[in-house]
Amino acid sequence: MKPVPEILLERHGELIQSEGVTVVSHIQRQVGEWFLQTLMIKDCDVPFKYKRPQRFKSLLDHKVNLIYYPSKEVVGGFEIEIMQVVRVRRY
């Protein structure tokens, strides 16, 4: 049986996997019933976003494995690039 990341990457060609990246900022804020998580990764200028039903342990200064896809979001009338996280695992 194949590991979950390999299955996801095979089924969805637009997904990207990054292994062992360092988190330099981890912000959590409540939006309705969900907690919106925003990660900033070392040497990357694009925010990585995902939602969880409860708060998460801080990933600040930890290495993580991410599976994500590029997306765009409109903020204040400007379109910005974001990375929509599908799976995050502490390294």
Long-range contacts (C-beta under 8 A, 24 or more apart in sequence): 4-87, 5-65, 5-67, 5-87, 8-67, 8-86, 8-87, 9-67, 12-69, 14-69, 14-70, 15-67, 15-68, 15-69, 15-86, 16-67, 16-68, 16-69, 16-70, 16-83, 17-65, 17-66, 17-67, 18-65, 18-66, 18-68, 19-65, 19-91, 20-63, 20-64, 20-65, 20-91, 21-63, 21-64, 21-65, 21-66, 22-61, 22-62, 22-63, 23-59, 23-60, 23-61, 23-62, 23-63, 23-64, 24-60, 24-61, 25-60, 26-58, 26-59, 26-60, 28-55, 28-56, 37-85, 39-64, 39-66, 39-85, 39-88, 41-66, 46-81, 46-82, 46-83, 47-82, 47-83, 48-82, 48-83, 48-85, 49-82, 49-83, 49-84, 49-85, 50-84, 50-85, 50-86, 50-88, 59-88, 59-90, 62-90, 62-91, 63-90, 63-91, 64-88, 64-89, 64-90, 64-91, 65-89, 65-91
